[in-house]
Amino acid sequence: MSTAVQIITAEEQALKLEESLSVIRQQESAMRKCLESKGKLMDALKHAANFLAELRTSLLSPKQYYELYIAVFDALSYLGAFLKDNHNTYHLADLYELVQYTGNIVPRLYLMITVGTVYMSVPGAPVKEIMKDMMEMCRGVQHPIRGLFLRYYLSQGARDYLPVGNSDGIEGNLEDSVKFVITNFIEMNKLWVRLQHQGHSREREKRIKERKELQILVGSNLVRLSQLEGIDKHYYRETILPAILEQVVQCRDVIAQEYLLDVISQVFPDEFHLFTLDLFLNATANLNPDANVKKIILTLVNRLAEFSAREAENEKATADKATSDEQEVTEKLEKSTLEDDDENEKEEKLEPNEPEVEVRRGVPVNIDLFEIFWSLVAKLLEARPNLTISDITALYVGIARLSLNCYPERTENIDKILELVLNKLDAVKDTPEAHSEATVGNVLELLELLINSFSRLLTVLELKHFLPLLSSQPGKSQKVVAGAVVDSVLRSKNHIETVEEAEGVFNLIHILIVNSDGNTGTNAKVSSGVSNLIGDSEGEEELDETKLSAETLANQSKLAKVVHLLRNRDTEVQAKLLTTARKALAEGKQFVQFTYPALVFAALRLVRRVPKDSDQLGSLFKFIQYTIGDINRTGKSNKALRLFVDAGAIADQVGAEEASYELYAQAFSIYEEGISDSRAQYQAICILASSLQSTRHFSEENYDTLVSKCALYGSKLLKKPDQCRAVYLASHLWWGVEIPALGEQEETSEFFRDGKRVFECLQRALRVADGCMDLGVSVELFVEILNRSLYYFERGNEQVTAKFIVGLIELIQRNLENVKGEAQSQHFERTLQYIEEQKASEDEEESARYQTIVY
């Protein structure tokens, strides 16, 4: 036969495929009709031989040949099922001999395998001889594609009938099955490798693609081997793996070696790999120099790492169960008699002298996987000096994952890897490959792996080569790692208790602090002392939150949450932790507006823990004052004012009058200098008034100074309605009331009250309301002042008399006639209704007081 290969176009191939499929369909239909007719088996076999003849073609691509094969396979499956159902009618041994007289070898062998595999399923069949015969006969087809699919059909047909026992009879045993599958694997691999030499050299890429399309046919044999029952790790080591590896190494084909070793790693049990690690790794050292050893080793390393992780979970579950059963076991042991002890002693003597090897996390303790793979990669780097840095880093990521899963307590292994990776990167730092996407991605994966693997971040900080390696990476990678650090800290909720740990954490997330949005922000000034508090606050450009990305805002939120994890029972250490955080976060410049509020509240929480007579209290309030001052310098005056008010209230609660006064004074300064929007000014006055009204530890002089300032600012608001409301709200500053949370009661507690100042505020509010141009607004404000007056009247303020209230009611009634809106009228009606309800009150004193209001 000529060895020349006929080349046809893609269109011609498609036409040929369609013609062949048409023949198969026609002949299959004829075969089925013959099988359904009694006594026409021979005709059916002839039709089968006819459609099988289509598989003799050499004109189709592997993918097209596969379509042909599937059509034939379906037809032969019908024939096989018929023969099995009727094996009592047709003697399969005779049929097996008969089909071998078919003229062409390809149809002959397919029919022989079809009958032979059915024959194997019949009880009492000479399975061993049939397997041997079919295997020998298949050597007759040496064309790569035809031979591969023929042997694949043999493997598919025989897989369910392979013997797995230990009999020496004609039915065969496990050893025969293993030999059958391995022999088929070896022959298929030879055919597959030979396929690369088919056709013209310029079509090399096409043949590589075709070979990869066919690789699953060869790999299926290894899957069959892994599925055979009765194979243990010893038999696998002594018989199966050496035969497979010998073929893999000897074929010297890169594609075959890479694919088959990958399949071996994937399909056989993890315990087998641990028991044969030396054989597998020795084979990798003898591969074709062009083979991608990195991929092969990584596949096995990752497989073992995942196995160890699963076994660790199983061991934990077993340990938990053992703990729960411990009490029951102890009770049983206590009831043991001396006789039982003697029997146990005898049993112990009968046990083998060699104890069973302890297994931890699925790995025998006498096998050091880390050292094995560490040494292997070291030898690999010596043997292949041209190995790229991306491959090297990928290998060490895999070894790190293996070490973390198998030996989580051995952090020295990880630092060893970090040091080596750092040195390798330093050696090629000026080359493009050092900054390639693959290399950077591998290093990033390594760093993230460590962050997510250790339960405490302190463990990562103890790795002396972690920070240097992180610093050597691009900003984008550093940012990803920093994000992983923050997420890990927040997820674990472990407190950061020492200054060293806090410094370590903030060093790790430094990139997020200084470069949250791809730049270092504007040049906002951040204070470090008293001079900054009184110094120049010339306006730096305010940060526009609307222009910040959602990621940046999320990162700032996370940084603020980290602050709340700074916890230590010692107040002095806690203060140092906050100082450390403030110093680190200050690098964010204008971004402190997002992070410093958390510092302020953490400091205020600490204030409550510090003894009132401690010198530390004054230092804390200075810390708070400086921190809020920094926030104000970023342009966030409203936020700073609220924080000063909150801090002033806490200072008052702990009895620090001087600090509280200063903090409220700072709030008023911000009001004067930084708040210009009229609505914001009104809200600020309300906040100040509400907070000042609840203070309890000011001297009368200091309190009067602050509340007078508050009322003054309220009276100077731009809009008349805001002025009016601010002034009548300020009246409460001179009329203290009980705070139940402090244990105060109206009857027994003393309060700062000045009825005259209250009445002056109401009168001033009334004048401002009367000055409004809009009569509807004036009336609404009159009603609000009336309600406020009733409040004081009811609580015994003698300055607010019934005469004043009646006059106010008459004023509203006169003006209400000229107002069209219903809102004011309804509001006023509800107020009058309240007055009438109080007149009818069962409380005689209250009723008598309201009876004096006659309108």
Summary of the structure (lengths in Angstrom):
residues: 855
radius of gyration: 44.5
end to end distance: 127.6
largest distance: 130.3
contacts: 2652
relative contact order: 0.03
helix: 74%
strand: 1%
